[in-house]
């Protein structure tokens, strides 16, 4: 569903943005797809990375033409080539959004060590590695904004069945804080957005797979009711937060987090 109340401005005119995770697991608006849409609407030139070409193409169908780069962020060689390709295409990278992430089920007793390592690579390891590629260029120009996409799983234990995701998203926050200090004097800002329960294709297509439609309505209603404002957020909430933090309007904001959870973590 589109964000019909949104009137685009020119907050990011002249900026060039690299969005990592510019597709979505399903049809509709995942966080990365909505981020591409809003950053473009605010005037930024956008380049998008994703491992899934058809997900990138679907984003393009929704938002219009943008530079698409297929890359598995876990593969260092592919990541290096993709950042170079993005730099070539954009000329410079003013904004870097690290949105790739995802969870696998498993608690401390059941999760295999290999799955733990892969979850760390998928949720925080590649962010460390892409920062090492992009920050030196931003530092040279004394300007840049990085936004990492976390999760409330990194700050609260709503469920124990995603031990690696939870630990990796917690690490992502500290990676952002610690790196922000290192580059603060060089004009580069790093922040983390922290979505809570969101109504995105991840929920509608993956979590509700195998449920019949009546169960699905109940499932959404149950999730909505857990949120103090009475409704899950959506990908637009995340995209607008990213757009603000990446803009010069947030020029004094660095090393911090913006929680987008309708008040949910207040209750935990
Ligand atoms: N959707 C939610 O409810 C929710 C809640 C909290 C946090 N988040 C976070 O938001 C971010 C985006 O989530 P979403 O649900 O909107 O995304 P999604 O799962 O719909 O899409 C993720 C995209 O990342 C791509 N991707 C996955 N692994 C990749 C890899 N190794 N290399 C390159 N691309 C890869 C996928 O192809 C997909 O297009 C994630 O970091 C997630 O942890 C989501």
Boltz pocket constraint, residues with backbone or C-beta under 6 A from the ligand:
constraints:
  - pocket:
      binder: B
      contacts: [[A, 21], [A, 22], [A, 23], [A, 24], [A, 25], [A, 26], [A, 29], [A, 30], [A, 31], [A, 32], [A, 49], [A, 50], [A, 51], [A, 52], [A, 55], [A, 71], [A, 72], [A, 73], [A, 74], [A, 98], [A, 99], [A, 100], [A, 101], [A, 102], [A, 103], [A, 122], [A, 149], [A, 150], [A, 151], [A, 152], [A, 194], [A, 195], [A, 196], [A, 197], [A, 198], [A, 199], [A, 200], [A, 201], [A, 202], [A, 203]]
      max_distance: 6.0
